[in-house]
C-alpha cells in the first residue's frame, strides 16, 4: 500500500521521529528521552532520507516537541478516535503553516514539498510530517497508523502491508508476544 513515494517517506519520518524522540517503552524496556536529541533526530530523519544533513541541538529540541504532538495522532487512531487525530493534525498544519510547493533539488525531478523556503529545520519537518499524516487520515487508510500492542511497548508504526493487519512496531515485539503465548500454552498443558 503506497500513498505516493514522497508521502510514504514523510510518514516514515514521522514514525521515526516519534519512536526516537519520545519517552515511553520499547520492546519491554523503558525508553527514556535520548541524552543527545540532535543525534537521535538526525538518525531518525537519516534512516529514511540518507542524504539528510545533521540536525542541530535547538532544532532537535523543537523536533522532540513536534514528535510528542505527532504521537498524539498515532495514539488517537489506535484508540479509534480519528476525529481527535484529525484535530491534532490540523493544529500542527496550521501552526507549521504547511503548504504544498513543487521543488527540485539535489539532482532529483520536481516533487512535492509541504513547506516553503526559509523555514527552520524543525518547522519544515513539522509541516511535512503533519501533511503526510493528514494525507493518511484523509484517505481510506486512516486505520493504518498504530501503536504497538505488545505489552510494555508504545512505539508507533504505519502499516503498509497488503492486508492491513499489523499490530506490532517490530518483528521483535511480535516474536516476544508469540513466545509468551507459546510458553503460556505449554505451561497450561
TORDRENDREN-443161 format. One record per residue: residue in three letters; x, y, z of N, C-alpha, C, O, CB in turn. Coordinates in steps of 0.02 Angstrom, whole numbers. Glycine has a CB too. Example, Ala and Ser with C-alpha at 12.3 -4.5 7.8 and 13.67 -1.06 7.14 Angstrom:
<drentis>
   resn      n.X      n.Y      n.Z     ca.X     ca.Y     ca.Z      c.X      c.Y      c.Z      o.X      o.Y      o.Z     cb.X     cb.Y     cb.Z
    ALA      660     -284      390      615     -225      390      660     -165      390      712     -166      423      565     -224      452
    SER      642     -112      354      684      -53      357      645        2      394      670       57      402      704      -30      286
</drentis>
This chain:
<drentis>
   resn      n.X      n.Y      n.Z     ca.X     ca.Y     ca.Z      c.X      c.Y      c.Z      o.X      o.Y      o.Z     cb.X     cb.Y     cb.Z
    UNK       42      -58        0        0        0        0       45       62        0       85       72       46      -48        0       60
    UNK       38      102      -50       79      162      -56       33      223      -64      -18      220      -99      128      157     -116
    UNK       51      277      -31       14      340      -40       45      374     -101        9      386     -150       19      386       24
    UNK      106      388      -99      150      406     -155      220      406     -125      226      408      -64      131      477     -188
    UNK      270      405     -165      337      394     -137      358      447      -87      388      430      -36      387      391     -193
    UNK      342      509     -100      363      562      -53      322      559       12      350      566       66      355      631      -86
    UNK      257      549        6      215      544       65      235      484      107      237      488      169      141      540       46
    UNK      249      428       75      272      369      112      334      385      153      338      367      212      286      310       64
    UNK      382      419      123      443      437      158      429      484      216      457      475      270      491      469      111
    UNK      386      533      206      370      581      258      335      547      317      351      562      374      325      637      230
    UNK      289      501      303      255      466      357      305      422      394      301      415      455      196      424      329
    UNK      352      391      359      404      351      392      448      396      436      470      374      489      447      314      340
    UNK      461      457      415      499      504      457      459      521      520      486      523      575      516      569      418
    UNK      394      532      512      351      546      571      356      488      621      364      499      681      278      557      550
    UNK      352      426      596      358      367      640      427      367      673      432      357      734      347      302      599
    UNK      479      377      634      547      376      660      558      430      713      590      417      764      598      384      603
    UNK      532      490      701      540      544      750      504      528      815      531      538      869      514      610      721
    UNK      442      504      810      405      487      871      442      433      909      449      437      970      333      463      853
    UNK      464      381      874      497      325      908      565      343      936      587      314      986      504      267      861
    UNK      600      390      905      667      408      928      667      463      981      712      465     1023      708      431      870
    UNK      617      507      980      621      567     1022      571      570     1080      573      616     1120      611      627      980
    UNK      525      522     1084      476      524     1139      490      467     1188      506      411     1168      404      519     1111
    UNK      483      482     1253      495      430     1303      436      381     1306      382      395     1280      506      462     1372
    UNK      448      325     1337      396      275     1346      427      207     1357      472      200     1398      349      273     1285
    UNK      402      158     1320      428       90     1325      442       63     1255      408       81     1207      379       45     1363
    UNK      492       21     1251      509      -10     1187      531      -82     1201      578      -94     1239      565       30     1149
    UNK      497     -128     1170      514     -199     1175      523     -223     1247      569     -260     1262      578     -213     1136
    UNK      478     -201     1289      478     -224     1358      525     -187     1405      532     -206     1463      496     -294     1359
    UNK      556     -135     1380      602      -96     1422      584      -22     1420      553        2     1372      676     -107     1399
    UNK      604       13     1472      593       85     1474      632      117     1417      689       98     1402      614      115     1543
    UNK      602      167     1385      635      204     1332      636      277     1353      586      313     1346      598      196     1263
    UNK      693      300     1380      697      370     1403      708      418     1345      723      398     1289      754      377     1455
    UNK      701      482     1359      719      533     1310      794      526     1297      833      521     1345      700      607     1336
    UNK      815      525     1235      886      518     1221      928      574     1252      905      631     1256      898      515     1146
    UNK      989      557     1273     1034      607     1300     1053      659     1248     1057      719     1263     1098      574     1327
    UNK     1063      637     1187     1082      682     1133     1026      684     1081     1025      644     1034     1150      660     1101
    UNK      981      732     1090      924      738     1044      946      750      972      914      725      926      878      794     1066
    UNK     1000      787      962     1023      803      894     1044      739      857     1027      730      799     1082      852      897
    UNK     1079      695      891     1100      632      859     1038      589      846     1032      560      792     1151      593      904
    UNK      992      585      894      932      544      886      888      571      829      863      532      788      891      543      951
    UNK      879      637      826      838      667      773      871      657      705      837      640      656      827      742      787
    UNK      936      668      701      972      658      638      967      586      616      958      572      556     1045      679      645
    UNK      973      540      663      967      468      646      898      450      623      890      410      577      985      426      706
    UNK      847      480      654      778      465      633      764      488      562      737      450      522      728      498      681
    UNK      783      549      547      772      576      479      817      539      430      796      522      375      786      652      477
    UNK      880      528      450      928      494      406      910      422      392      932      394      342      995      497      437
    UNK      871      390      436      850      321      424      804      316      364      797      262      334      816      292      486
    UNK      772      370      346      727      371      288      759      408      229      756      385      172      660      405      306
    UNK      789      465      243      821      506      192      896      507      205      921      549      242      792      578      191
    UNK      932      460      175     1002      450      190     1046      511      175     1098      519      206     1028      391      152
    UNK     1027      553      129     1067      612      112     1054      671      156     1081      726      145     1054      631       42
    UNK     1012      662      207      994      718      251     1053      739      294     1090      697      320      934      700      294
    UNK     1061      804      302     1114      832      344     1095      830      417     1036      822      433     1131      904      323
    UNK     1143      837      461     1131      835      533     1084      888      557     1073      939      524     1196      841      569
    UNK     1055      877      614     1009      923      646     1041      951      708     1068      913      749      940      888      662
    UNK     1039     1016      717     1069     1049      774     1029     1039      838      972     1016      836     1078     1122      760
    UNK     1058     1058      894     1028     1047      959      961     1085      967      913     1057      993     1076     1069     1014
    UNK      958     1147      945      897     1187      953      840     1157      911      784     1150      935      909     1260      933
    UNK      855     1139      848      805     1108      805      784     1040      833      725     1022      828      831     1101      734
    UNK      831     1003      860      815      937      888      768      944      948      722      903      955      879      900      909
    UNK      779      993      990      734     1004     1047      664     1022     1023      614      998     1051      762     1061     1093
    UNK      661     1063      971      595     1080      942      563     1019      910      502     1010      915      603     1137      890
    UNK      603      979      877      577      918      846      551      869      898      502      833      885      631      884      804
    UNK      581      867      957      556      823     1010      486      844     1031      444      802     1045      604      825     1071
    UNK      474      910     1034      407      935     1049      358      917      994      301      897     1007      408     1011     1059
    UNK      380      923      931      338      903      874      322      829      878      265      808      867      372      921      807
    UNK      373      788      893      364      715      897      313      697      950      272      652      939      431      681      912
    UNK      314      732     1006      264      719     1059      194      733     1033      147      697     1049      279      761     1122
    UNK      186      785      994      121      802      966      101      753      911       42      737      903      122      874      938
    UNK      149      728      873      134      677      822      112      612      856       68      577      831      196      664      777
    UNK      142      597      913      123      536      950       48      537      967       15      486      966      164      529     1014
    UNK       22      597      983      -49      604      999      -92      580      941     -144      550      951      -66      678     1016
    UNK      -70      594      880     -108      573      820     -109      497      817     -163      468      807      -76      603      756
    UNK      -52      465      824      -49      392      822      -91      361      877     -128      313      865       23      367      827
    UNK      -87      388      938     -125      362      994     -199      369      982     -237      322      996     -105      399     1059
    UNK     -221      425      955     -292      436      942     -318      385      891     -372      358      900     -305      507      918
    UNK     -280      373      838     -301      324      788     -304      255      820     -352      218      809     -253      323      727
    UNK     -253      237      859     -252      171      892     -312      163      939     -336      108      948     -187      162      931
    UNK     -335      218      969     -393      217     1013     -459      221      975     -512      221     1005     -388      274     1063
    UNK     -455      225      909     -516      229      868     -546      298      864     -604      305      844     -567      182      895
    UNK     -510      349      883     -536      418      883     -503      458      826     -459      499      838     -522      452      952
    UNK     -526      446      765     -498      479      707     -513      554      709     -474      594      684     -526      449      642
    UNK     -568      573      740     -584      645      747     -530      681      787     -507      735      768     -653      654      780
    UNK     -509      651      843     -457      682      885     -391      684      846     -354      732      851     -449      644      951
    UNK     -376      630      809     -315      629      768     -317      684      716     -266      718      705     -307      560      734
    UNK     -374      693      684     -380      745      632     -373      814      663     -341      858      633     -447      738      595
    UNK     -403      825      721     -398      891      752     -326      907      773     -303      963      765     -445      895      813
    UNK     -291      856      801     -221      867      820     -178      880      758     -132      922      761     -194      805      858
    UNK     -192      845      704     -155      855      641     -169      925      613     -124      959      591     -173      801      589
    UNK     -232      945      614     -250     1012      589     -214     1066      629     -192     1116      600     -325     1022      592
    UNK     -209     1058      693     -174     1108      734     -101     1113      713      -74     1168      708     -179     1090      809
    UNK      -68     1056      701        2     1057      678        8     1087      608       55     1125      595       30      986      678
    UNK      -39     1071      565      -38     1100      498      -42     1176      501       -4     1211      467      -96     1073      455
    UNK      -87     1201      542      -95     1274      548      -34     1307      579      -10     1358      554     -157     1290      589
    UNK       -9     1278      633       49     1308      667      112     1307      625      153     1353      628       61     1272      733
    UNK      120     1255      585      181     1249      544      174     1285      477      221     1289      438      198     1175      533
    UNK      114     1311      464       99     1345      401      116     1301      341      146     1323      292      138     1411      397
    UNK       96     1238      346      109     1190      293       73     1212      229       16     1235      230       87     1118      313
    UNK      109     1204      174       78     1220      109      117     1181       56      177     1173       60       80     1297       94
    UNK       81     1157        6      115     1118      -46      156     1164      -91      136     1220     -107       64     1079      -87
    UNK      213     1138     -112      256     1176     -158      299     1126     -197      329     1081     -167      301     1228     -119
    UNK      301     1133     -262      344     1090     -302      416     1116     -298      428     1175     -306      320     1088     -375
    UNK      462     1070     -285      532     1089     -280      575     1038     -318      555      980     -327      555     1093     -206
    UNK      633     1061     -340      681     1017     -372      749     1034     -343      770     1092     -344      680     1023     -451
    UNK      783      984     -317      848      995     -286      887      930     -287      860      876     -298      840     1022     -213
    UNK      951      935     -275      996      877     -269      991      830     -329      998      769     -322      981      839     -206
    UNK      979      857     -388      975      816     -448      911      775     -455      906      733     -499     1033      771     -450
    UNK      864      786     -411      800      750     -414      752      785     -460      759      845     -473      770      742     -343
    UNK      701      749     -486      650      783     -526      604      824     -480      610      821     -419      608      731     -567
    UNK      559      862     -510      512      901     -470      473      854     -425      451      800     -446      463      941     -517
    UNK      464      874     -363      424      835     -316      393      883     -265      415      940     -256      467      781     -281
    UNK      343      857     -232      303      898     -186      336      903     -118      354      852      -87      233      870     -179
    UNK      345      964      -94      365      978      -25      306     1011        8      261     1038      -25      431     1023      -21
    UNK      306     1010       73      249     1038      109      267     1098      151      230     1118      197      218      985      153
    UNK      324     1127      136      346     1187      171      381     1232      121      406     1210       69      394     1169      231
    UNK      382     1295      137      414     1343       92      486     1355      110      511     1328      159      376     1409       93
    UNK      520     1395       71      591     1409       85      598     1454      146      553     1493      163      624     1443       24
    UNK      655     1449      179      670     1494      234      646     1474      302      655     1511      350      643     1559      219
    UNK      614     1415      309      591     1394      375      646     1360      414      700     1346      387      532     1347      368
    UNK      632     1347      477      680     1310      518      676     1236      501      626     1213      472      667     1322      594
    UNK      728     1199      517      728     1127      505      669     1094      540      633     1054      511      795     1096      528
    UNK      660     1111      604      606     1081      642      538     1101      614      492     1060      608      611     1101      716
    UNK      530     1165      597      467     1188      568      452     1155      502      394     1139      488      469     1263      559
    UNK      503     1146      460      493     1112      396      471     1040      406      426     1016      371      557     1115      354
    UNK      504     1005      453      484      935      465      415      932      497      377      886      483      536      901      510
    UNK      398      980      540      331      981      569      278      989      514      227      954      514      324     1039      620
    UNK      291     1034      467      245     1044      411      240      981      369      185      960      350      267     1103      368
    UNK      296      951      354      296      892      311      262      832      346      220      799      316      367      873      292
    UNK      281      819      408      252      762      443      177      770      455      139      722      447      287      752      510
    UNK      156      830      474       84      840      485       46      834      419      -10      809      419       72      909      517
    UNK       75      857      364       41      849      299       38      776      279      -13      753      255       77      890      245
    UNK       93      739      289       93      667      273       39      631      313        3      589      286      161      636      287
    UNK       35      646      378      -16      614      418      -87      635      398     -134      596      401       -5      629      492
    UNK      -94      698      377     -159      721      353     -180      683      290     -239      666      283     -157      797      338
    UNK     -133      669      247     -149      630      186     -173      560      206     -221      534      178      -87      625      139
    UNK     -138      530      254     -159      463      277     -228      467      310     -272      426      294     -107      434      327
    UNK     -238      514      355     -301      520      391     -359      536      344     -416      517      358     -296      572      445
    UNK     -345      572      290     -398      591      243     -411      538      191     -448      550      143     -379      654      209
    UNK     -381      479      198     -391      425      149     -428      367      183     -443      369      242     -323      402      120
    UNK     -441      317      144     -473      257      171     -424      215      213     -444      164      241     -500      214      114
    UNK     -362      237      218     -311      200      256     -296      232      323     -242      221      351     -249      195      215
    UNK     -341      271      350     -326      306      414     -313      257      470     -279      275      519     -384      352      432
    UNK     -339      197      466     -328      148      519     -260      115      514     -245       70      554     -382       95      517
    UNK     -219      136      467     -152      106      459     -100      136      505      -44      112      508     -130      114      388
    UNK     -118      188      542      -73      216      593      -86      179      658     -144      166      675      -83      294      602
    UNK      -34      162      695      -47      125      756        8      131      808       62      159      796      -57       54      740
    UNK       -8      104      866       38       99      922       45       25      937       -4      -12      938       12      140      986
    UNK      106        3      948      121      -68      960       75      -96     1015       65      -64     1067      195      -77      980
    UNK       48     -156     1002        3     -187     1051       40     -236     1097        8     -267     1140      -53     -223     1015
    UNK      105     -244     1088      143     -287     1133      145     -257     1203      148     -196     1210      216     -298     1107
    UNK      143     -299     1255      148     -272     1323      214     -233     1331      266     -254     1307      143     -329     1375
    UNK      210     -179     1365      268     -138     1381      304     -112     1319      366     -110     1316      317     -178     1424
    UNK      266      -91     1270      294      -59     1211      242       -9     1185      184      -25     1177      313     -111     1155
    UNK      265       52     1173      219      103     1148      248      138     1086      230      195     1072      205      155     1202
    UNK      291      104     1050      319      132      989      265      130      935      221       87      937      383       93      965
    UNK      268      177      888      216      184      837      239      154      771      298      139      762      198      258      828
    UNK      191      145      726      207      118      660      154      141      610      101      166      629      209       40      663
    UNK      170      133      547      121      140      494      119       73      459      171       46      439      138      199      444
    UNK       60       46      450       50      -20      421       47      -13      345       -2       13      318      -14      -54      448
    UNK       98      -36      311       99      -33      238       89     -102      207      100     -112      147      165       -3      213
    UNK       67     -150      248       55     -217      223       -6     -219      178      -48     -174      180       47     -267      282
    UNK      -10     -269      138      -66     -275       91     -132     -284      127     -183     -255      107      -54     -334       44
    UNK     -133     -324      180     -196     -340      213     -212     -294      273     -267     -298      300     -196     -411      237
    UNK     -166     -252      293     -179     -203      345     -192     -232      414     -235     -207      450     -237     -161      326
    UNK     -156     -285      433     -168     -317      497     -110     -309      546     -108     -345      596     -182     -389      487
    UNK      -65     -265      533       -7     -256      577      -29     -233      646      -74     -191      653       43     -206      546
    UNK        3     -261      698      -14     -242      767       47     -224      808       41     -201      865      -51     -299      801
    UNK      107     -235      780      168     -226      818      214     -177      782      211     -170      721      203     -293      829
    UNK      257     -144      822      304      -96      793      362     -131      759      394     -102      715      330      -50      848
    UNK      375     -193      777      434     -229      750      423     -303      754      379     -328      789      497     -209      788
    UNK      465     -339      718      464     -412      721      484     -435      791      459     -486      815      511     -442      668
    UNK      529     -398      824      550     -416      891      491     -417      939      484     -463      979      604     -367      916
    UNK      448     -367      936      389     -365      979      340     -421      961      312     -453     1006      354     -297      975
    UNK      331     -432      898      287     -486      876      313     -553      902      274     -593      928      281     -488      798
    UNK      377     -566      896      406     -628      920      402     -634      996      390     -689     1022      480     -633      898
    UNK      410     -579     1031      405     -578     1103      335     -600     1125      328     -640     1172      421     -508     1132
    UNK      284     -574     1092      214     -591     1109      200     -664     1091      168     -700     1130      165     -544     1073
    UNK      222     -686     1033      210     -755     1013      245     -804     1059      217     -856     1076      232     -766      940
    UNK      306     -789     1080      343     -832     1125      308     -836     1193      303     -890     1222      415     -806     1134
    UNK      284     -780     1218      248     -779     1282      184     -821     1277      168     -858     1323      232     -707     1303
    UNK      149     -815     1222       87     -854     1212      103     -929     1208       67     -970     1236       50     -831     1148
    UNK      157     -946     1173      177    -1016     1168      195    -1044     1236      175    -1099     1254      238    -1024     1119
    UNK      233    -1006     1274      253    -1028     1341      191    -1037     1387      188    -1083     1427      302     -978     1373
    UNK      144     -992     1381       84     -996     1421       43    -1059     1402       17    -1093     1446       41     -932     1411
    UNK       38    -1073     1337        2    -1134     1315       38    -1197     1339        7    -1244     1363       -5    -1134     1237
    UNK      104    -1197     1333      144    -1255     1353      138    -1267     1427      133    -1324     1449      217    -1247     1333
    UNK      139    -1215     1466      133    -1220     1539       65    -1246     1559       59    -1285     1606      146    -1152     1572
    UNK       13    -1225     1523      -56    -1246     1538      -66    -1320     1523     -106    -1354     1555     -106    -1204     1498
    UNK      -29    -1345     1474      -36    -1416     1456        0    -1458     1505        1    -1519     1499       -9    -1430     1385
</drentis>
